[in-house]
Amino acid sequence: MSDNFDLEAPANQTQFARLVGASQPSISKHVEKDRLLRGGTNKDWLLSYCEHLRGEAAGRGGSSTEELTAARIDETRVKTANGRLDYLEKIKNLIPREACAVVLKDWATYANREFGDAFKKLISDVQAEYDIDINTELVNKIAGPTTERIKDHAGKLAQSFSGSSD
């Protein structure tokens, strides 16, 4: 390239690429991203290009810097969460997933048993108090599906904790 470069001349991607030691496709990307304005002079492009390089060097490099910052934030969150898990495990407040599944299923079994016993007692007390007969088929038609839904829901929750519904 010649030693003379007219800064006031309209910018040309190929010549500008040679001036700054970059490839023409690289300069084209800068133009596409409006870092280098179409119709600008070599001086305009040189100032814009240098400003962009300064920004990248100072850590203001646009999307790649944003991605790096997001990755660092993510990494910090993961480290924090792992630290909490370690802490909870040390103070014995961490319950293994399998234990959660067992507790849920046991609770549902207990709740269903208590619910069924309460219904039977209620029916018995109402029959004795009012000297009436209550149709147990009608009661079972309502109470049965209710306890099944509780059992099924507990089973689904347990499965989400342990990966199985055993």
C-alpha positions, -999 to +999 in steps of 0.1 A: +000+000+000+012+035-007+025+057+022-002+083+015-037+076+027-063+103+022-084+104+054-109+127+038-117+103+009-148+082+010-141+050+029-136+017+010-138-016+028-108-032+011-085-002+014-096+003+050-090-033+058-054-030+045-049+002+066-059-014+099-045-049+092-078-067+090-097-087+064-123-071+041-150-095+055-142-084+090-146-047+080-178-057+062-192-071+095-184-038+112-203-020+085-233-044+088-234-037+126-233+000+119-200+004+137-186+019+105-212+041+088-218+037+050-208+068+031-183+078+058-148+090+052-116+071+060-112+095+090-147+087+102-141+050+100-107+052+116-121+071+146-151+047+149-129+016+145-104+029+171-132+037+195-147+003+191-113-013+198-108+008+229-143-002+241-135-039+237-101-035+254-119-018+283-144-046+286-173-029+269-172-052+239-209-056+232-226-090+230-195-111+237-189-091+268-226-094+278-224-132+272-193-134+293-209-114+321-240-136+320-218-167+321-200-153+352-233-145+369-245-180+361-213-195+375-216-174+407-253-185+412-243-222+407-214-218+432-238-201+457-264-228+453-238-256+457-225-237+488-260-237+503-264-274+496-231-281+513-241-260+542-275-276+545-259-310+543-235-301+571-263-290+594-284-320+585-312-299+569-309-315+535-333-343+528-324-367+500-349-369+471-357-405+478-366-396+515-389-369+503-407-394+480-412-418+509-424-390+533-449-378+507-463-412+501-465-420+538-482-387+544-508-394+517-515-429+531-519-414+566-541-386+553-563-410+533-567-433+563-576-404+586-600-390+560-617-423+556-620-429+594-634-394+599-660-400+572-671-433+588-673-416+622-693-387+607-717-411+590-721-431+622-727-400+644-752-385+619-771-418+617-772-421+655-782-385+661-810-383+635-820-420+635-815-422+597-797-446+574-771-431+550-765-449+518-728-459+520-726-464+483-734-427+478-707-418+504-682-440+487-691-425+454-678-392+467-652-401+492-636-429+472-625-408+442-613-380+466-589-403+484-578-418+450-570-383+437-549-376+469-531-409+465-525-403+428-513-367+434-489-379+461-476-406+438-469-381+410-451-358+435-431-387+448-422-397+412-410-362+405-387-364+435-373-399+429-380-408+393-403-437+402-437-441+418-429-473+438 
